[in-house]
Amino acid sequence: MAAAAPPAVRRGPTVGVDVGGTKVQGVLVDDAGTVLAERHARTVPGPSGVVAGIVALVRGLLADRDLTVADVAGVGIGLPGVVDPQGGTVAHAVNLGLEAPLPLGTLVATALGGDVPVRVENDLNAAVVGAAHALGRTSLGSDVQDVAYVALGTGVAAGLLLDGTLRRGSHRVAGEIGHLTLVPGGRPCKCGQLGCLEQYASGSAIEAAWPSRHGRPAPAELFEAAAAGDPAAVEVRDEVAAGVAAAVRVLVLTCDVDVVVLGGGVSRVGAPLLEAVTRTLDRQAAASPFLASVGLAQRVRLAPADVPAGALGAALVARAHDGAAAAPAGDGRRAF
């Protein structure tokens, strides 16, 4: 029996929407993966609020370019929670008020009208696709197929792109590195364990250890105080760097990814964060010929500050309306 022909990938612009706990971000992207338009809106929790917010954002982006729903090849949605990309459902997105399974893809497609395909993906999976695409156009080169995106936000988790394909895991928990034990018997975590990585390397961990003094983000104030020589700030900064370095080490030694991209709110600290993490990795490599041989520090990058990785990735995965191959024109090797 002849093998079935691979499903067609639709061409034309796509829309990507990244739904966060406080903000919804959307982009309109062309065939080459170039952002043509961008919009933001406030998140309205609950099923009806999330659906209405996504639909309004999509229609606004299309109106910005004088397009209609019939003109686009697909709509992609990235959001937290347990996502079934095949069925287009999401559950346990507690911060969005979506606890029971919600057929988000069907609801958005129906509200938009027409026959536009709508794909739903976990937000970190969308972010790793967007980050890989953005970095592939700059410093990495188009041959990079193994990328991890570490979101340093309220918690810590990773999106994995291996051999150009998203690795979701058999139970959708691939990349939940925030709940690996970093400090045995350490700080209690909401997951019920002690000493989880996210209790030391997340934005919420920084806020607990170094509350904002001047109304600015706690990570920024922490790294500024450490740079000014405050001993207490240096101690907390180094603890954070050690936690992030542990995440890098785990991802490289388990998946051998070409690059680990640091994203999320803590990554907005920028170069000082990258320097602290690579300094920690270099120090560890100096004590271990094995770690030195794998070049951990050389694999770490910051997420591009000017690229909405989550929304961009959602727009890219939207090209595969059937869950198969989805790639910008000219990059036939990536399947999401």
BELJO-V875924 format. One record per residue. N is the residue number from 1. RES is the residue in one small letter. PHI is phi in degrees with one decimal (* if undefined). PSI is psi in degrees with one decimal (999 if undefined). NEAR is the number of other ideal C-beta (glycine too) atoms within 12 Angstrom. Layout:
n:N res:RES phi:PHI psi:PSI near:NEAR
n:N res:RES phi:PHI psi:PSI near:NEAR
This chain:
n:1 res:m phi:* psi:133.0 near:3
n:2 res:a phi:-70.3 psi:144.7 near:4
n:3 res:a phi:-66.5 psi:144.9 near:5
n:4 res:a phi:-67.7 psi:143.2 near:8
n:5 res:a phi:-68.3 psi:142.1 near:8
n:6 res:p phi:-63.3 psi:143.6 near:15
n:7 res:p phi:-60.6 psi:146.8 near:16
n:8 res:a phi:-72.2 psi:144.4 near:16
n:9 res:v phi:-98.1 psi:124.3 near:30
n:10 res:r phi:-72.0 psi:145.5 near:28
n:11 res:r phi:-107.9 psi:160.0 near:22
n:12 res:g phi:118.8 psi:174.4 near:30
n:13 res:p phi:-66.2 psi:152.0 near:40
n:14 res:t phi:-129.6 psi:157.8 near:51
n:15 res:v phi:-112.4 psi:135.5 near:53
n:16 res:g phi:-120.5 psi:137.0 near:56
n:17 res:v phi:-128.0 psi:127.3 near:54
n:18 res:d phi:-110.4 psi:113.3 near:48
n:19 res:v phi:-100.1 psi:114.3 near:49
n:20 res:g phi:-108.6 psi:178.2 near:37
n:21 res:g phi:-65.6 psi:-27.9 near:25
n:22 res:t phi:-122.0 psi:-20.6 near:19
n:23 res:k phi:-137.6 psi:143.0 near:25
n:24 res:v phi:-110.6 psi:127.0 near:40
n:25 res:q phi:-120.5 psi:134.8 near:40
n:26 res:g phi:-132.8 psi:149.0 near:44
n:27 res:v phi:-137.0 psi:151.7 near:45
n:28 res:l phi:-108.5 psi:127.6 near:42
n:29 res:v phi:-126.6 psi:139.2 near:43
n:30 res:d phi:-86.6 psi:-177.1 near:27
n:31 res:d phi:-58.5 psi:-30.6 near:26
n:32 res:a phi:-86.7 psi:1.0 near:22
n:33 res:g phi:83.3 psi:21.2 near:36
n:34 res:t phi:-92.5 psi:132.9 near:23
n:35 res:v phi:-74.7 psi:122.4 near:36
n:36 res:l phi:-97.8 psi:-29.5 near:28
n:37 res:a phi:-155.8 psi:154.4 near:30
n:38 res:e phi:-144.4 psi:141.8 near:28
n:39 res:r phi:-143.7 psi:156.6 near:31
n:40 res:h phi:-132.2 psi:153.5 near:23
n:41 res:a phi:-152.9 psi:164.4 near:28
n:42 res:r phi:-80.6 psi:139.8 near:19
n:43 res:t phi:-73.6 psi:132.3 near:30
n:44 res:v phi:-111.2 psi:108.2 near:24
n:45 res:p phi:-64.4 psi:161.5 near:24
n:46 res:g phi:98.8 psi:154.0 near:19
n:47 res:p phi:-53.3 psi:-50.5 near:26
n:48 res:s phi:-68.2 psi:-37.5 near:19
n:49 res:g phi:-66.9 psi:-42.1 near:22
n:50 res:v phi:-65.7 psi:-46.2 near:37
n:51 res:v phi:-62.6 psi:-48.1 near:37
n:52 res:a phi:-62.2 psi:-39.0 near:25
n:53 res:g phi:-64.3 psi:-42.1 near:38
n:54 res:i phi:-64.9 psi:-46.3 near:45
n:55 res:v phi:-61.7 psi:-43.8 near:34
n:56 res:a phi:-63.1 psi:-40.2 near:26
n:57 res:l phi:-66.9 psi:-42.9 near:40
n:58 res:v phi:-60.7 psi:-48.0 near:48
n:59 res:r phi:-64.1 psi:-36.2 near:30
n:60 res:g phi:-65.6 psi:-41.9 near:24
n:61 res:l phi:-63.5 psi:-41.2 near:39
n:62 res:l phi:-66.0 psi:-40.6 near:31
n:63 res:a phi:-63.4 psi:-32.8 near:19
n:64 res:d phi:-60.2 psi:-27.1 near:20
n:65 res:r phi:-115.9 psi:18.1 near:24
n:66 res:d phi:54.6 psi:43.6 near:12
n:67 res:l phi:-114.0 psi:163.4 near:25
n:68 res:t phi:-118.7 psi:172.2 near:19
n:69 res:v phi:-58.5 psi:-33.5 near:29
n:70 res:a phi:-66.7 psi:-16.3 near:14
n:71 res:d phi:-85.6 psi:-12.5 near:26
n:72 res:v phi:-101.5 psi:151.0 near:38
n:73 res:a phi:-83.7 psi:-18.8 near:37
n:74 res:g phi:174.2 psi:165.3 near:46
n:75 res:v phi:-125.7 psi:130.1 near:51
n:76 res:g phi:-115.0 psi:141.9 near:56
n:77 res:i phi:-127.4 psi:124.7 near:56
n:78 res:g phi:-111.1 psi:132.7 near:51
n:79 res:l phi:-158.7 psi:157.8 near:50
n:80 res:p phi:-71.2 psi:165.4 near:39
n:81 res:g phi:115.8 psi:-177.5 near:34
n:82 res:v phi:-89.3 psi:109.6 near:30
n:83 res:v phi:-109.4 psi:135.6 near:41
n:84 res:d phi:-106.5 psi:100.3 near:25
n:85 res:p phi:-63.3 psi:-31.6 near:36
n:86 res:q phi:-69.8 psi:-43.3 near:18
n:87 res:g phi:-89.1 psi:-12.2 near:20
n:88 res:g phi:71.8 psi:27.7 near:32
n:89 res:t phi:-108.5 psi:159.1 near:31
n:90 res:v phi:-138.7 psi:143.7 near:41
n:91 res:a phi:-144.2 psi:161.6 near:26
n:92 res:h phi:60.2 psi:28.8 near:22
n:93 res:a phi:-90.5 psi:74.0 near:32
n:94 res:v phi:-61.4 psi:-40.6 near:20
n:95 res:n phi:-66.4 psi:-15.8 near:24
n:96 res:l phi:-102.0 psi:1.1 near:36
n:97 res:g phi:73.6 psi:26.0 near:26
n:98 res:l phi:-118.1 psi:96.2 near:34
n:99 res:e phi:-103.5 psi:-53.4 near:17
n:100 res:a phi:-73.0 psi:152.2 near:17
n:101 res:p phi:-54.2 psi:130.1 near:22
n:102 res:l phi:-122.4 psi:126.0 near:34
n:103 res:p phi:-76.4 psi:68.0 near:24
n:104 res:l phi:-60.6 psi:-43.1 near:43
n:105 res:g phi:-59.2 psi:-46.1 near:38
n:106 res:t phi:-65.2 psi:-42.7 near:22
n:107 res:l phi:-63.8 psi:-42.3 near:28
n:108 res:v phi:-69.0 psi:-42.9 near:44
n:109 res:a phi:-61.1 psi:-42.3 near:30
n:110 res:t phi:-64.3 psi:-42.3 near:18
n:111 res:a phi:-67.0 psi:-33.2 near:27
n:112 res:l phi:-75.9 psi:-27.8 near:33
n:113 res:g phi:77.8 psi:175.4 near:16
n:114 res:g phi:72.3 psi:-166.0 near:22
n:115 res:d phi:-117.8 psi:28.0 near:16
n:116 res:v phi:-65.4 psi:129.1 near:33
n:117 res:p phi:-70.1 psi:139.9 near:36
n:118 res:v phi:-123.3 psi:123.1 near:44
n:119 res:r phi:-110.8 psi:142.2 near:49
n:120 res:v phi:-117.0 psi:134.4 near:48
n:121 res:e phi:-141.7 psi:151.6 near:50
n:122 res:n phi:-59.5 psi:143.8 near:47
n:123 res:d phi:-63.4 psi:-34.6 near:47
n:124 res:l phi:-73.1 psi:-33.7 near:50
n:125 res:n phi:-64.9 psi:-41.2 near:49
n:126 res:a phi:-63.6 psi:-40.9 near:48
n:127 res:a phi:-65.4 psi:-38.9 near:53
n:128 res:v phi:-68.1 psi:-34.4 near:55
n:129 res:v phi:-65.5 psi:-45.5 near:53
n:130 res:g phi:-64.3 psi:-42.7 near:48
n:131 res:a phi:-65.8 psi:-41.9 near:47
n:132 res:a phi:-62.5 psi:-41.4 near:54
n:133 res:h phi:-65.2 psi:-45.5 near:49
n:134 res:a phi:-65.3 psi:-44.6 near:40
n:135 res:l phi:-72.7 psi:-29.5 near:36
n:136 res:g phi:-63.6 psi:-22.6 near:37
n:137 res:r phi:-86.1 psi:-6.4 near:23
n:138 res:t phi:-121.4 psi:-94.9 near:20
n:139 res:s phi:-91.8 psi:-16.5 near:20
n:140 res:l phi:-91.1 psi:-36.8 near:26
n:141 res:g phi:91.8 psi:153.4 near:15
n:142 res:s phi:-73.1 psi:-9.0 near:22
n:143 res:d phi:-85.0 psi:-4.6 near:16
n:144 res:v phi:-74.8 psi:120.2 near:32
n:145 res:q phi:-118.7 psi:-10.5 near:28
n:146 res:d phi:-121.0 psi:107.4 near:31
n:147 res:v phi:-135.0 psi:139.6 near:51
n:148 res:a phi:-117.7 psi:136.8 near:46
n:149 res:y phi:-113.9 psi:116.8 near:53
n:150 res:v phi:-101.6 psi:116.7 near:51
n:151 res:a phi:-90.5 psi:114.6 near:44
n:152 res:l phi:-102.0 psi:86.1 near:44
n:153 res:g phi:-125.6 psi:-133.1 near:37
n:154 res:t phi:-57.5 psi:-38.6 near:27
n:155 res:g phi:-122.9 psi:-160.4 near:36
n:156 res:v phi:-134.2 psi:129.1 near:46
n:157 res:a phi:-156.5 psi:166.0 near:40
n:158 res:a phi:-131.5 psi:147.7 near:50
n:159 res:g phi:-104.5 psi:142.0 near:48
n:160 res:l phi:-123.0 psi:127.5 near:43
n:161 res:l phi:-118.4 psi:106.8 near:48
n:162 res:l phi:-119.0 psi:127.8 near:30
n:163 res:d phi:53.1 psi:34.9 near:21
n:164 res:g phi:75.0 psi:8.4 near:30
n:165 res:t phi:-123.0 psi:138.7 near:27
n:166 res:l phi:-64.8 psi:133.6 near:44
n:167 res:r phi:-104.4 psi:104.4 near:32
n:168 res:r phi:-94.4 psi:-28.6 near:30
n:169 res:g phi:93.2 psi:154.1 near:21
n:170 res:s phi:-66.1 psi:-24.3 near:7
n:171 res:h phi:-120.9 psi:20.9 near:10
n:172 res:r phi:64.4 psi:27.8 near:27
n:173 res:v phi:-119.0 psi:12.0 near:22
n:174 res:a phi:-59.8 psi:134.8 near:26
n:175 res:g phi:91.9 psi:2.2 near:39
n:176 res:e phi:-80.0 psi:57.5 near:31
n:177 res:i phi:-72.7 psi:-16.4 near:40
n:178 res:g phi:-62.1 psi:-19.4 near:39
n:179 res:h phi:-107.5 psi:18.8 near:26
n:180 res:l phi:-77.7 psi:143.6 near:31
n:181 res:t phi:-75.2 psi:119.6 near:24
n:182 res:l phi:-96.1 psi:-41.6 near:33
n:183 res:v phi:-124.7 psi:101.9 near:23
n:184 res:p phi:-54.5 psi:128.9 near:11
n:185 res:g phi:72.1 psi:16.8 near:12
n:186 res:g phi:-82.9 psi:-149.0 near:20
n:187 res:r phi:-62.4 psi:141.7 near:26
n:188 res:p phi:-68.9 psi:142.6 near:15
n:189 res:c phi:-114.0 psi:152.1 near:26
n:190 res:k phi:-62.1 psi:-19.3 near:18
n:191 res:c phi:-75.5 psi:-9.9 near:21
n:192 res:g phi:102.6 psi:-7.3 near:10
n:193 res:q phi:-94.4 psi:175.9 near:22
n:194 res:l phi:-117.6 psi:140.0 near:19
n:195 res:g phi:75.2 psi:23.9 near:25
n:196 res:c phi:-62.4 psi:148.9 near:34
n:197 res:l phi:-51.9 psi:-41.1 near:40
n:198 res:e phi:-70.4 psi:-11.1 near:43
n:199 res:q phi:-79.4 psi:-2.2 near:35
n:200 res:y phi:-128.5 psi:-21.1 near:38
n:201 res:a phi:-124.8 psi:8.9 near:50
n:202 res:s phi:-100.0 psi:170.3 near:39
n:203 res:g phi:-63.6 psi:-38.6 near:36
n:204 res:s phi:-68.6 psi:-33.6 near:30
n:205 res:a phi:-65.6 psi:-39.8 near:40
n:206 res:i phi:-65.3 psi:-42.6 near:41
n:207 res:e phi:-63.0 psi:-34.7 near:25
n:208 res:a phi:-71.6 psi:-37.7 near:21
n:209 res:a phi:-85.6 psi:-27.0 near:29
n:210 res:w phi:-143.7 psi:74.3 near:32
n:211 res:p phi:-58.4 psi:147.1 near:19
n:212 res:s phi:-59.9 psi:130.6 near:19
n:213 res:r phi:-94.1 psi:-25.2 near:17
n:214 res:h phi:-126.2 psi:19.1 near:13
n:215 res:g phi:80.1 psi:6.5 near:9
n:216 res:r phi:-100.5 psi:166.6 near:18
n:217 res:p phi:-54.3 psi:134.8 near:26
n:218 res:a phi:-57.1 psi:-40.4 near:31
n:219 res:p phi:-60.4 psi:-40.1 near:40
n:220 res:a phi:-64.1 psi:-44.8 near:29
n:221 res:e phi:-66.0 psi:-38.6 near:27
n:222 res:l phi:-60.9 psi:-50.9 near:39
n:223 res:f phi:-68.6 psi:-31.7 near:34
n:224 res:e phi:-67.2 psi:-43.1 near:25
n:225 res:a phi:-65.0 psi:-38.6 near:28
n:226 res:a phi:-65.4 psi:-41.1 near:30
n:227 res:a phi:-64.5 psi:-29.1 near:20
n:228 res:a phi:-81.2 psi:-3.7 near:15
n:229 res:g phi:97.2 psi:8.4 near:12
n:230 res:d phi:-64.2 psi:117.3 near:18
n:231 res:p phi:-59.4 psi:-40.5 near:12
n:232 res:a phi:-65.6 psi:-39.5 near:17
n:233 res:a phi:-67.3 psi:-39.1 near:28
n:234 res:v phi:-60.5 psi:-40.7 near:22
n:235 res:e phi:-63.9 psi:-45.2 near:18
n:236 res:v phi:-67.4 psi:-44.4 near:30
n:237 res:r phi:-56.6 psi:-45.2 near:41
n:238 res:d phi:-67.1 psi:-32.5 near:27
n:239 res:e phi:-65.9 psi:-43.3 near:32
n:240 res:v phi:-61.8 psi:-46.6 near:45
n:241 res:a phi:-60.8 psi:-38.8 near:40
n:242 res:a phi:-65.2 psi:-37.8 near:27
n:243 res:g phi:-66.4 psi:-44.9 near:44
n:244 res:v phi:-64.9 psi:-41.0 near:52
n:245 res:a phi:-60.3 psi:-38.0 near:39
n:246 res:a phi:-62.9 psi:-39.6 near:34
n:247 res:a phi:-62.3 psi:-43.8 near:50
n:248 res:v phi:-61.0 psi:-45.5 near:45
n:249 res:r phi:-62.0 psi:-44.7 near:36
n:250 res:v phi:-61.1 psi:-45.9 near:31
n:251 res:l phi:-67.3 psi:-39.6 near:41
n:252 res:v phi:-70.9 psi:-43.2 near:35
n:253 res:l phi:-77.5 psi:-16.3 near:22
n:254 res:t phi:-97.4 psi:-37.1 near:22
n:255 res:c phi:-116.8 psi:-10.9 near:30
n:256 res:d phi:52.2 psi:44.9 near:22
n:257 res:v phi:-67.6 psi:148.8 near:40
n:258 res:d phi:-66.6 psi:-35.7 near:32
n:259 res:v phi:-147.8 psi:144.2 near:39
n:260 res:v phi:-113.9 psi:117.1 near:53
n:261 res:v phi:-96.0 psi:126.9 near:49
n:262 res:l phi:-94.0 psi:117.5 near:50
n:263 res:g phi:-128.9 psi:-164.7 near:49
n:264 res:g phi:83.7 psi:175.7 near:41
n:265 res:g phi:-59.0 psi:-38.2 near:30
n:266 res:v phi:-64.9 psi:-29.8 near:44
n:267 res:s phi:-65.9 psi:-15.4 near:40
n:268 res:r phi:-68.2 psi:-12.4 near:27
n:269 res:v phi:-58.6 psi:-32.6 near:36
n:270 res:g phi:81.2 psi:-138.9 near:25
n:271 res:a phi:-54.3 psi:-40.0 near:19
n:272 res:p phi:-59.3 psi:-36.0 near:30
n:273 res:l phi:-67.2 psi:-48.5 near:42
n:274 res:l phi:-58.8 psi:-42.8 near:33
n:275 res:e phi:-64.0 psi:-41.1 near:25
n:276 res:a phi:-65.8 psi:-40.5 near:37
n:277 res:v phi:-69.3 psi:-47.1 near:41
n:278 res:t phi:-67.3 psi:-31.7 near:28
n:279 res:r phi:-63.8 psi:-40.9 near:24
n:280 res:t phi:-64.6 psi:-44.6 near:32
n:281 res:l phi:-64.5 psi:-39.5 near:33
n:282 res:d phi:-64.2 psi:-39.0 near:23
n:283 res:r phi:-65.2 psi:-40.2 near:20
n:284 res:q phi:-66.9 psi:-39.2 near:26
n:285 res:a phi:-65.1 psi:-33.2 near:25
n:286 res:a phi:-64.4 psi:-23.7 near:15
n:287 res:a phi:-97.9 psi:-2.3 near:12
n:288 res:s phi:-141.9 psi:110.4 near:16
n:289 res:p phi:-57.2 psi:-33.5 near:10
n:290 res:f phi:-64.5 psi:-50.7 near:15
n:291 res:l phi:-62.1 psi:-36.6 near:24
n:292 res:a phi:-61.2 psi:-35.1 near:17
n:293 res:s phi:-70.9 psi:-22.4 near:12
n:294 res:v phi:-96.4 psi:-5.1 near:25
n:295 res:g phi:59.6 psi:51.5 near:22
n:296 res:l phi:-57.9 psi:-49.1 near:35
n:297 res:a phi:-61.5 psi:-31.7 near:30
n:298 res:q phi:-75.2 psi:-10.5 near:22
n:299 res:r phi:-95.1 psi:-5.9 near:36
n:300 res:v phi:-91.6 psi:135.1 near:41
n:301 res:r phi:-133.5 psi:155.2 near:38
n:302 res:l phi:-85.8 psi:144.4 near:36
n:303 res:a phi:-61.0 psi:136.4 near:44
n:304 res:p phi:-54.6 psi:123.9 near:29
n:305 res:a phi:-66.0 psi:-26.3 near:20
n:306 res:d phi:-98.8 psi:11.3 near:13
n:307 res:v phi:-118.3 psi:122.5 near:37
n:308 res:p phi:-77.6 psi:83.2 near:38
n:309 res:a phi:-56.9 psi:-43.2 near:46
n:310 res:g phi:-64.3 psi:-47.9 near:45
n:311 res:a phi:-67.5 psi:-41.5 near:49
n:312 res:l phi:-61.2 psi:-46.1 near:47
n:313 res:g phi:-61.7 psi:-40.0 near:53
n:314 res:a phi:-61.4 psi:-39.2 near:56
n:315 res:a phi:-65.9 psi:-35.6 near:54
n:316 res:l phi:-71.1 psi:-42.9 near:55
n:317 res:v phi:-70.2 psi:-18.6 near:58
n:318 res:a phi:-64.7 psi:-16.7 near:53
n:319 res:r phi:-67.4 psi:-23.5 near:45
n:320 res:a phi:-98.5 psi:91.6 near:36
n:321 res:h phi:-70.8 psi:-11.3 near:31
n:322 res:d phi:-114.2 psi:8.1 near:23
n:323 res:g phi:86.2 psi:7.3 near:30
n:324 res:a phi:-99.2 psi:-138.5 near:25
n:325 res:a phi:-61.6 psi:141.9 near:26
n:326 res:a phi:-150.4 psi:113.2 near:48
n:327 res:a phi:-153.1 psi:150.6 near:35
n:328 res:p phi:-60.9 psi:155.5 near:38
n:329 res:a phi:-55.3 psi:136.2 near:23
n:330 res:g phi:90.0 psi:-4.7 near:16
n:331 res:d phi:-126.7 psi:79.5 near:28
n:332 res:g phi:-81.6 psi:-1.1 near:15
n:333 res:r phi:-89.6 psi:-17.8 near:21
n:334 res:r phi:-92.2 psi:128.3 near:37
n:335 res:a phi:-125.8 psi:124.8 near:27
n:336 res:f phi:-104.7 psi:999 near:46
